[in-house]
Amino acid sequence: MEPCDPGQLGQTLLTGLLTLQKHTTTNTIVYRQRDPFWCTRVVTGCTDGVGKAYAFELAKRKMNLVLISRTEEKLQLLAREIESKHAVKTAVITADFSKGQAIAREIELKLKGMQIGILVNNVGKQYTYPMYVGEVPEQELWDIININVGATTLMTRIVLPQMLLRKKGAVVNVSSSSELQPLPLMTVYAATKAYIRSFSEALRVEYQSEGITVQHLSPFFINTKMNAFSHRLQENSLLVPDAPTYAENAIDTLGRVSHSTGYWAHGLQYFFTMIPPVLVRTYVGAVMNHVFRKDYMHNVKPQMSFL
Ligand SMILES: NC(=O)c1ccc[n+]([C@@H]2O[C@H](COP(=O)([O-])OP(=O)(O)OC[C@H]3O[C@@H](n4cnc5c(N)ncnc54)[C@H](OP(=O)(O)O)[C@@H]3O)[C@@H](O)[C@H]2O)c1
């Protein structure tokens, strides 16, 4: 049997304890006084799901934001909503990360002169539904690689020099529990998230002595449009929280644990998931994705063709 990493297990339990502690001690002012990162926060993929919830949660804690996503109207709407609700400053950058390196140059220019305290590399793309690799349109595969791997890598490279100068900053990389083992029918998505884990862990060793915090988040399922392929993942439950619940929990772990699922119930799920060996987990993942594929074929696809 594959041994359970005691360090990660400890961090998982700590995440749960921090969540409990939050309900008794944390309020905005206390958090700000302890906040070691200050300055502006950048959130990618922020007009929906986890990114949007992260943006709101950071604004609630009185942090100014740079919002980066692909849909201009959604960005403008979000910026207005955040500013009016939370009295913080926002800036928006419209960027389609599927366009690759050229977009990174544009973002770098627009971020020039801003002091970035935290970068939340949240943007991510998943298959439309669980598919065999040969079924996924070539463009979709290439977009997933550009968005999940390229954006995180290049965004990090953009903010590192100024964080190094100040000897202060945090990079939060939103990965996925799909990186815990290969995941058939979501093969490429899971592989990109395995990259994010490796990238985060090596980056941390490179820069931790320079005052830069690198956090890797591995959530299990969250109720967002990313999982629209299955009705089972579109209902809130203990194991499938909505995005605001997830973000509120995950933000509390920053600066405290370097790897986390970000949400206490996912921490328990992580513990039980890691007990069987990789091969067993891979097969269980395949079975699970066949169920989701059927959900899509029977429920979602017929509705889409009807429209
Ligand atoms: N949901 C889950 O169950 C789950 C589980 C584990 C990990 N995660 C990870 O969590 C992160 C957020 O996922 P989510 O569920 O919140 O996703 P989501 O609901 O699909 O939202 C994705 C966000 O990214 C933006 N976006 C998509 N493609 C983009 C592109 N090419 N360029 C710029 N922005 C783009 C979207 O913009 P629009 O508003 O214009 O669509 C949206 O704001 C991802 O990294 C994902 O892999 C999610």
The ligand as a Gaussian input file, in Angstrom:
#p B3LYP/6-31G(d) Opt

LIG

0 1
 N      -15.214000      23.260000     -10.019000
 C      -14.553000      22.243000      -9.530000
 O      -15.114000      21.208000      -9.168000
 C      -13.053000      22.328000      -9.404000
 C      -12.432000      21.302000      -8.698000
 C      -11.052000      21.340000      -8.567000
 C      -10.327000      22.380000      -9.114000
 N      -10.977000      23.360000      -9.793000
 C      -10.144000      24.426000     -10.373000
 O      -10.614000      25.670000      -9.870000
 C      -10.359000      26.688000     -10.835000
 C      -11.633000      27.460000     -11.091000
 O      -12.605000      26.564000     -11.600000
 P      -14.157000      26.918000     -11.652000
 O      -14.873000      25.680000     -11.370000
 O      -14.401000      28.128000     -10.859000
 O      -14.320000      27.253000     -13.211000
 P      -15.487000      28.041000     -13.958000
 O      -16.679000      28.168000     -13.113000
 O      -15.601000      27.397000     -15.292000
 O      -14.865000      29.516000     -14.124000
 C      -13.719000      29.673000     -14.900000
 C      -13.337000      31.132000     -14.952000
 O      -12.198000      31.259000     -15.820000
 C      -12.521000      32.129000     -16.900000
 N      -11.897000      31.636000     -18.116000
 C      -12.171000      30.496000     -18.761000
 N      -11.398000      30.397000     -19.864000
 C      -10.632000      31.504000     -19.894000
 C       -9.651000      31.985000     -20.787000
 N       -9.335000      31.319000     -21.903000
 N       -9.032000      33.163000     -20.523000
 C       -9.372000      33.876000     -19.419000
 N      -10.307000      33.475000     -18.536000
 C      -10.925000      32.302000     -18.777000
 C      -14.028000      32.073000     -17.015000
 O      -14.487000      33.214000     -17.696000
 P      -16.028000      33.325000     -18.213000
 O      -16.765000      33.889000     -17.040000
 O      -15.943000      34.245000     -19.341000
 O      -16.445000      31.931000     -18.562000
 C      -14.440000      32.018000     -15.547000
 O      -14.340000      33.286000     -14.962000
 C       -9.813000      25.974000     -12.064000
 O       -8.428000      26.055000     -12.089000
 C      -10.250000      24.540000     -11.864000
 O       -9.425000      23.637000     -12.534000
 C      -12.325000      23.373000      -9.945000

